[in-house]
Amino acid sequence: MLSSPLCRAAESMAKLTSPPGARIGIDENGLGPRLGPLIVTAALAQVDEKGAQQLARPLPPSLALDLNDSKVLVSCKNVSLGEAWARTLVERTLGKKPKTPAQLLNLLLLEKEKSLKKDCPSSTINQCWFTQEEKFEASSEELSRVSTHLDTLSKLGIEISSVRTDITCTSRLNQLKEQGIHRFSADLHSMERLILKLHRLADSQVVATCGKVGGIGKYERFFGPLSGRLHVVLEEGRAQSCYQFPQLGEIRFVRDADAADPLVMLASLVGKYVRELTMNRIGAFYREKMQDPTLRFSGYHDPVTNAFVEKSRALRKRLHIVQDCFERRPADKSTPRKKASKS
């Protein structure tokens, strides 16, 4: 029997059929944790008539085993499937075969590593860019399965042409909070940046489906990069909010989209891999500095992470780790009030 979120998502997606063309799926990973960055990932596909029909239906069972809600398929302890999708997609869409996770990440990034590092304090930069323990984990069997799945999607009329991920680090999240910009708005801004980038790559109007951002129903006053652009409200509600932009296309925010839209699922799987890669870098840094190879934490608001924060406090002070680079400031519970920035 289908779960309640999946039923709701399927009902929403059934109403959102659209003609062939460029389609984008976007989702976030790491919106609510205590530590680590916010990751937003987008997948772009060219879809023919057959593919447009497929996107409105459940995937074939063999494909759904490896392309589904990321919360079902991967976890912080095992993201090898997300890695397999990321590696295979980069190789297929960019014609490049990364040899290390660091190379893979830089090929996925919307904003490249050099730019992300430019404002990092010298005493703290290694905390987030510590790559000594990194290695690929996906098996050859997983890579082969994913490659076959991409062939299947192509036969179904869905040709993936690009995947990009946007990172908003802990420091930037804290800076935005100081400016009155809530993390939900930061999430939305990342989605907007990715849509604009992939729209340029597609060189055509797009239909972008995004996971719902928090409990927002009316997005207009929170737009950042899209603020000031002429648009029409097609629908605004708890289940979905849709907007039409001339030249750009249609943008949809759909509740539980990661349980129904294959492109959102794909974006979420890659994003989950990127999120865990960044968290593993932080973990590896502190495992070395604390000389504790067993040290593990999720970065979420849980007892293990809380214990790590306390255990590392004296070390962080000694190393001059900047607090705003380490931990997000406590989030208020209100919906964001300020108009989104154009960052």
C-alpha positions, 0 to 999 in steps of 0.5 A: 500500500502506498504511504500517505506522503506518496499518495499525496505526492502522486495526486499533486503530480497527476495534476501537473502534467506538461508538454515535452521540453526541458524539465528540472527537478530540485530538492534540498538536503540539510535544511534543518541540521545543527551542523554542516551546510545546506545542499540544494541540487537540480537535475535537468532533462530533455523530455519527449512526449513519451517522457512527459507521460512517464513523469506523471506515472510511477516508474517501472519497479526495477528502476524504482528500486534505485530511484525513489525518495532518498530518505528510503534509499540512502542514509548517513551511514550508507550513501553509495547509491547516491554516489553511484548516481552522481558519478555516472551522471557526471560521466554521462553529461560532462564526459569526465570521469572523476578520480576522487570525491573532491573532483566529483564534487567540483564538477557538480558545484554551481559555485566552484570550490575556489569561490566557496573558499574565498571567505573561509578564515585561515584557522577554520578552512580545513574543518570543511575541506579536509579530504584525507579520508575520502574515497569512493564507496560505490560498488561496480555493481551499483555503478553498472545498475545506475548506468542501466537505469539511465539507459532505461530513462532514455528509452522512456523519453527522459534524457538527463543532460545536467546535474548541479548542486549549490552549497550554502555553508554554515557561515553563510547561513549565519550571515543571512540570518543576521540580515533577517533572511531565514534558512527557508529563504536561503533554500529558495534562493538556491533553487532559483539560482539553479533554475536560472543556470539550468535554463541557460544550459537548456536554452529554452523555457523550462518546467521546474518542479521543486520540493516545497520549502518549509510551510510556505504557500505564497512564494512571491515575497520571498523570491531572491534572484527571481524577484522583480521578474514579471510572472503570473500566479497559477496556484498557491496552496498547501499542496502546491504553488505554481508560477509562470515566468515569461521566457523562463517557464513554469516553476512549481513547488510541490509537497512530497515531490521527492516521493513522486517526481523522478527528477526530484528524486534524482536531485535528492539522491545526489544532494544526499551524497553531497551533504554526507560528503561534506559532513564526513570531511568535518568528521574526518578533521575532528577524528584526526585532531581529537585522535579518536578514529571512532568519532561519528555524528550526524550533524542533526539535533540528536544526542550523538551530535550534542555530545560531539559539540560539547566534547570538541569545545575546548579543542575548537577554542584552542584551534581558533575555530570560528563558531559561525563556521562550526554551528548554525545559530538557533533557528526561530520558529517563525516564517521568514519575514524579510524580502529575499535578497538577490544573492 
